[in-house]
């Protein structure tokens, strides 16, 4: 089974966390699992083993066209188009910043088209591999009976997924239909199935909306967070679920301000973890 991981970051991201992800991937992840980095205006360094760097500006032509089309449109760049409907959160620009978060989804679309992999896995650029990750342990997280794997927000959550890590089973027709609808939502953003028909249009919200529609008639998905309860993640995002799932055995995710700390906080852990990394932060 061929597994390909995908990420992207810009120059500031490379300096803050991206190069560290590359270094840890090369050191800790089985060489058979390649990480493709779509680098935006930066030149991360690799040792030529299991990391490949592509120039995002050169290869992601659809992303370039999307950004060019929407670069001067306020609603696509963080401006809530109907603040009267969202009096409590219309100032939270990330929720309506389609241009900012488009890099992630177009990197995934490109990798799924080009790589010929059995599984394509998205990994956020602010991830750090802290423990040895064998091929078997990685593959075990991607069961063939599932057409998609992802990190939800735990039991009872009514909010969008935590899209720091998700897997796409390229051998499954349901997954390919999901990808088709996911890409169409961006390529025809103002159309009847486009992102601008939704309540929000950051990538996690769009991902979650399309996932829910497909899951209604094909529930064969794996939610890594299904066994946990995140009391702060009922609506509007919240919580730090990824590190509290099985993924936390291998990776840390420096979401938000944690990027500048270089690690998650001990208070982020919902239970005891036995990995040495978590006992040292």
Buried (B, 14 or more C-beta within 10 A) or exposed (E): EEBBBBBBBBBEBBEBBBBBBBBBBBEBBBEEBBBBBBBBEBEBEBEEEBBEBBEBEEBBEBBBEBBEEBEEBEBBBBEBEEEEEBEEEBEBEBBBBBBBBBBBBBBBBBBBEEBEBBBBBBBBBBBBBBBEBBBEBBBEBBEEEBBBBBBBBBEEBEBBBBBBBBBBBBEBEBBBBBBEBBBBBBBEBEEEEBBBEBEBBBBBBBBBBBBEEBBEEBEBBBBBBEEBBBEEBBEBBBBBBBBBBEBBBBBBBBBEEBBEEBBBEEEBBBEEBEEEBBEEB
